[in-house]
Amino acid sequence: MQAAFETSENLTNILCAPILAHMRTATVRDLRNRYSSLLDWIGAGEEIIITRRGKTIARLVPEQAQTTESVDWAQSPAVKRKRTKATALTAEQASTIIREASGKW
C-alpha cells in the first residue's frame, strides 16, 4: 500500500504548505472594496496574489525593512583634517564672499 505523501499531488501540497501559509489570494474586486483589510495583511507580513477571472495579474509583497547604517563622524575626513594652518576669515573677507555668492542665485 502506497503512503499518502508519496503521491505527487500530496507531495506538492506538503512542500508548498509552508510557503502558502503567508500568501493570500484576493480578487480585483477585493482589492477595490477591502483595500484597508489587504493593507492589514501586508502589514502583517503576508504576500497577496491579485487575480482577475481566476488568473494571477499581480503580487503585493510587504516592503523589506530598510537598514540604516550608523555613521562614525569621528572618522570623517572633515573632522580628522589638520587645522593648524587654517586661518579664520576676517569680517570683510566673509562679507565679500557672501556678496559675490548672493548675486548669482
C-alpha positions in Angstrom: 0.0 0.0 0.0 1.4 3.4 -1.0 1.7 6.1 1.6 -0.4 9.2 1.1 2.6 11.5 1.0 4.2 9.6 -1.8 1.7 10.7 -4.5 2.8 13.7 -6.5 -0.3 15.7 -5.7 0.1 15.3 -1.9 3.8 15.8 -2.1 3.2 19.2 -3.8 0.8 20.2 -1.1 3.2 19.2 1.6 6.1 21.1 0.0 4.1 24.2 -0.7 2.2 24.4 2.5 4.8 26.4 4.4 5.2 28.8 1.5 1.5 29.3 1.1 1.0 29.9 4.8 1.9 33.6 4.4 0.3 34.1 1.0 -3.2 35.1 0.4 -5.3 35.5 -2.7 -7.6 38.4 -3.4 -9.6 39.4 -6.5 -9.6 42.8 -8.2 -13.0 43.4 -6.5 -11.5 42.5 -3.1 -8.7 45.0 -3.8 -11.2 47.7 -4.6 -13.7 47.0 -1.9 -11.5 45.8 1.0 -8.3 47.8 0.4 -7.7 48.5 4.1 -8.0 44.8 5.0 -5.5 43.9 2.4 -3.1 46.6 3.8 -3.5 45.0 7.2 -2.5 41.6 5.7 0.5 43.2 4.0 1.4 44.9 7.3 1.4 41.6 9.0 4.0 40.3 6.5 1.7 38.4 4.2 2.1 38.3 0.4 -1.1 38.8 -1.6 -1.8 37.5 -5.1 -4.3 39.5 -7.0 -6.4 37.6 -9.5 -8.8 38.6 -12.3 -11.1 35.9 -13.6 -9.0 33.2 -11.9 -5.7 34.3 -13.4 -2.9 35.9 -11.4 -2.3 39.5 -12.5 -0.3 41.0 -9.7 1.5 40.2 -6.5 1.6 42.5 -3.5 4.5 42.0 -1.1 5.5 43.8 2.1 8.4 46.2 1.8 11.6 44.9 3.3 12.8 47.0 6.2 15.4 49.5 5.4 18.5 49.1 7.5 20.2 52.3 8.3 23.9 52.3 8.7 25.3 54.3 11.6 27.9 56.9 10.6 31.0 57.3 12.7 31.5 61.1 12.3 34.8 60.9 14.3 36.3 59.1 11.3 35.1 61.8 8.8 37.8 63.5 6.8 36.4 66.9 7.7 36.8 66.1 11.4 40.2 64.4 11.0 41.8 67.1 8.9 44.6 69.1 10.4 43.7 72.7 11.2 47.0 74.0 12.4 47.5 76.1 9.2 43.8 77.1 8.9 43.1 80.8 9.3 39.8 82.4 10.1 38.3 84.8 7.6 38.0 88.4 8.5 34.6 90.1 8.6 35.5 91.9 5.3 36.5 88.6 3.6 33.4 86.8 4.7 31.1 89.7 3.6 32.8 89.8 0.2 32.3 86.0 -0.3 28.6 86.4 0.7 28.1 89.4 -1.6 29.6 87.6 -4.5 27.6 84.4 -4.0 24.3 86.2 -3.3 24.2 87.9 -6.7 24.4 84.6 -8.7 21.3 83.0 -7.2 
